[in-house]
Amino acid sequence: MTLANPWPLSRRRQALLCLALPLLGLASCAMPRVPTAETLWGTEWRLEMLGGEPVLATAPATLAFPEAGRVAGRGTCNRFFGAVSLSGERVRFDQMGATRMACQPDAMEQESRYLAALLQAQRMERQDNTLTLHLAGGGPPLRFVRVK
């Protein structure tokens, strides 16, 4: 029988603990941070994990935040663009559009899954050069690595 922790740590307590432990020489923490709009604008990310699996190495997908409120990137073989709104850790992609070039079937399938997942994104966190988008319904998150 497993008992739930009666004293779950709040984010503030976790942050304080992560600051104190290294000073004591006991451990170090790498807490995920909530990306702010200012830290995302002008960045570009490469998709690494989609649906809990690595993406096709021969068909990279990207996510870029070129300017305030805008998102763009490569779905796998097509370019996409749209609007993005951020509020704390909440994220919402909207008004999405894309080019429509034909590609290999596996690349097209990956692109379809990726663009659908972006529309389901609800929450994001950033840890160093990794960006994670958590999806509605609790499916496996999208994981990106920073390229710019």
VOTI-528315 format. One line per field, with one value per residue (C-alpha): residue in three letters; x, y negated, z negated. Coordinates in Angstrom, 3 decimals. Example, Ala and Ser with C-alpha at 12.3 -4.5 7.8 and 13.67 -1.06 7.14 Angstrom:
! VOTI-528315
roza <- (ALA_SER)
east <- (12.300_13.670)
north <- (4.500_1.060)
up <- (-7.800_-7.140)
//
This chain:
! VOTI-528315
roza <- (MET_THR_LEU_ALA_ASN_PRO_TRP_PRO_LEU_SER_ARG_ARG_ARG_GLN_ALA_LEU_LEU_CYS_LEU_ALA_LEU_PRO_LEU_LEU_GLY_LEU_ALA_SER_CYS_ALA_MET_PRO_ARG_VAL_PRO_THR_ALA_GLU_THR_LEU_TRP_GLY_THR_GLU_TRP_ARG_LEU_GLU_MET_LEU_GLY_GLY_GLU_PRO_VAL_LEU_ALA_THR_ALA_PRO_ALA_THR_LEU_ALA_PHE_PRO_GLU_ALA_GLY_ARG_VAL_ALA_GLY_ARG_GLY_THR_CYS_ASN_ARG_PHE_PHE_GLY_ALA_VAL_SER_LEU_SER_GLY_GLU_ARG_VAL_ARG_PHE_ASP_GLN_MET_GLY_ALA_THR_ARG_MET_ALA_CYS_GLN_PRO_ASP_ALA_MET_GLU_GLN_GLU_SER_ARG_TYR_LEU_ALA_ALA_LEU_LEU_GLN_ALA_GLN_ARG_MET_GLU_ARG_GLN_ASP_ASN_THR_LEU_THR_LEU_HIS_LEU_ALA_GLY_GLY_GLY_PRO_PRO_LEU_ARG_PHE_VAL_ARG_VAL_LYS)
east <- (0.000_1.408_0.399_0.185_2.587_0.631_3.051_3.329_5.826_4.522_6.489_7.819_9.063_10.607_12.435_13.714_14.831_16.622_18.450_19.373_20.524_23.468_24.648_24.673_26.512_23.719_22.303_21.439_18.089_17.223_13.658_11.610_10.880_7.804_8.993_7.936_7.055_10.262_12.392_10.665_10.515_13.341_13.991_13.784_13.384_13.757_11.192_12.762_9.820_6.305_3.757_6.407_8.668_11.665_10.884_12.204_15.869_15.476_12.512_13.146_10.294_10.790_8.959_9.962_8.724_9.853_8.088_5.508_2.329_3.584_4.677_6.196_8.227_8.531_5.936_8.241_8.066_5.756_6.094_3.471_2.606_0.073_-0.626_0.461_-0.722_1.085_-0.209_2.040_2.641_-0.425_0.074_-2.388_-1.680_-4.345_-5.052_-2.638_-1.910_0.573_1.873_0.687_3.585_3.501_6.218_7.039_4.109_5.957_6.950_3.380_2.035_4.527_3.659_-0.057_0.464_2.782_0.449_-2.521_-0.502_0.388_-3.316_-3.733_-0.891_-2.018_1.039_4.758_7.897_11.538_14.602_17.904_17.767_14.709_11.136_8.236_4.648_2.051_-1.099_-4.773_-5.906_-2.539_-0.994_2.790_4.218_6.124_9.791_12.056_15.719_16.806_18.608_18.581)
north <- (0.000_-3.374_-6.530_-9.867_-12.547_-14.643_-17.555_-18.200_-20.928_-24.131_-25.657_-28.307_-25.672_-23.658_-26.756_-27.584_-24.003_-24.012_-27.186_-25.928_-22.381_-23.317_-25.780_-22.946_-20.730_-18.158_-18.259_-20.442_-21.018_-21.900_-23.103_-23.693_-27.350_-28.907_-30.617_-34.226_-35.910_-37.930_-34.777_-33.101_-35.840_-35.402_-31.745_-28.614_-25.009_-21.588_-18.903_-15.822_-13.867_-13.514_-11.190_-9.800_-8.750_-10.353_-12.193_-11.152_-12.086_-12.666_-15.032_-17.664_-19.750_-23.147_-25.727_-29.400_-32.475_-35.194_-38.102_-38.874_-36.869_-34.990_-31.398_-29.737_-26.699_-23.574_-20.875_-18.284_-19.090_-22.126_-25.536_-26.670_-29.963_-31.332_-33.181_-32.269_-33.632_-33.144_-33.674_-32.348_-28.701_-28.603_-28.584_-28.621_-28.302_-29.741_-30.875_-28.276_-27.929_-25.881_-25.277_-22.070_-20.301_-16.526_-14.501_-10.926_-9.219_-8.838_-12.523_-13.577_-11.439_-12.941_-16.459_-15.831_-14.553_-17.450_-20.207_-18.562_-18.344_-22.047_-22.868_-20.738_-22.436_-23.975_-24.416_-24.906_-24.749_-25.352_-23.800_-25.080_-24.402_-22.154_-23.322_-21.024_-21.543_-19.648_-18.650_-18.643_-15.215_-14.319_-12.732_-12.560_-16.098_-17.585_-18.058_-20.502_-21.455_-25.035_-25.740_-29.556)
up <- (0.000_1.043_-0.766_1.001_-0.166_-2.702_-2.219_1.531_2.302_3.797_6.662_4.268_1.811_4.663_5.887_2.394_1.903_5.252_4.251_0.789_1.576_3.822_1.197_-1.298_1.171_1.089_4.583_7.494_9.135_12.685_12.330_15.438_16.002_17.469_20.644_20.898_24.131_23.937_23.692_26.662_29.288_31.764_30.861_32.994_31.849_33.519_32.690_31.077_29.625_31.042_29.491_27.155_30.044_31.779_35.013_38.417_38.713_42.448_42.025_39.350_37.964_36.350_34.259_34.375_32.539_34.991_33.278_30.624_31.160_34.233_34.763_37.832_38.743_40.822_40.255_41.792_45.476_45.494_43.890_41.395_39.750_37.310_34.112_30.596_27.278_23.976_20.476_17.722_18.575_20.828_24.593_27.462_31.175_33.458_37.032_38.384_42.088_44.116_47.608_49.282_50.973_51.262_49.544_48.682_46.901_43.576_43.591_44.423_41.585_39.121_40.274_39.854_36.302_35.433_36.632_34.901_31.671_31.829_31.856_28.703_26.812_23.533_21.355_21.926_19.877_20.653_19.073_20.429_24.193_24.069_24.644_23.737_24.878_22.853_24.715_23.811_22.691_21.189_24.281_24.607_24.792_27.696_26.880_28.706_28.571_29.212_32.478_32.418)
//
